[in-house]
Amino acid sequence: MTTFNSEAEFLAAYNIHDYPVPLASVDVCIFTLHQQTLKVLLVKRKDYPHKDRWALAGGFIDIQQDTHLENTALRTLSKKTGVATPYLEQLATIGNGQRDPRGWSMTAVYFALIPYVELLQTGTELSQWCEVNLALNLDLAFDHRQLLSLALERVRAKVLYTLIPAHLISSPFTLTELQRAYEIIMGHEIEKKSFRRRLEREQVLNETGQIKQEGAGRPAALYTLKPECAVFNFKRQLEQLPTTN
């Protein structure tokens, strides 16, 4: 057994590859609202393993340029969509010897919420927005169907007490557009007056002074989310509000 006289001497001689090192990656469930449905970004794998199967956006950690895990997630998101500043939240860290046929693998799972954008296609990689219910029925690569299910569960739970649906639609938005974003994720309608009283009581939106014509009705005011309310939590869950029949 080698004896070292200092920590600096120990570190100079240390080789991380003297011990088994797991594969380390980041996977991102990128959600958007499009055509009145919640969609997730899927990428068709161009290499083995699981060649030609759909997968979540993700990749290995680049220790040369990723100073922390969130950098990997942001880099992945920017590469796939061109969006640099999304709503991004870490969901879980999962690792075992079965999820990747190449060996023991661990991944940090994030979810991101962005307004709909046309995807940035490259000559070697195909990506698409897919309805979440359809994606959950696909034979996704690795354990990505389970990761997507976890992310969807988290998003639907947070909708009940946060403002995260505002990150799925373009700003500024009308109150009708914001309410519809909630309803699409929750899967049912919510009572309009109660929803608007909730927003007014907490003062979480800024009125822009602009208006937008919605159908044949009166023009609707446009709003933005107050920056300090991006991670705002309501005192009462939305599911306790009365719903329409």
C-alpha angles and dihedrals in degrees: 000000000000117000119212127201096207143009090250090057091047093050093047089058097039118110117190090205091065084084131048110272120202123225107263124202144152122230122194127201100207112196131191139164116243132158091000094302137099110247136187128208115248127187125203109230113237097191139048136300100064092358114193093012121122118251141171118269111272148107147183121304112261104217091192096061108013107083091182140001094269089059089060091050093047092047090051092049094048092047093052101038110012090239113134104180112039131152100271128181132173111240108182146322114238129183139164143131096261107054095075124036090212092069146280105349138184128188135188106221122211134175125212130195119206138160113258116283133172107258123250105242123199129198093252104038133056121205133173144175110251130189107254095232090054093045091053089058095050124096093246121192121268111344094322095125089060091046091051091049090052092049093048091049090052094048093049091049094049093048088069094065109015142058097242094125087071088069091059096061133059117264132266096045139170123246088247091056091049093048091049090053089056092048094050092054095042093045097229141066123266129209110270101215094047091048093051094045088054092055094044093048094054096039093220099147136067118218109224098202089240126113136210129203111238112191118300095327132092119301112271126226118246123230141186129206113256107248092232090054097059089105097028118148121207118223092232129044117247093231088071091066117095115264129215122251 
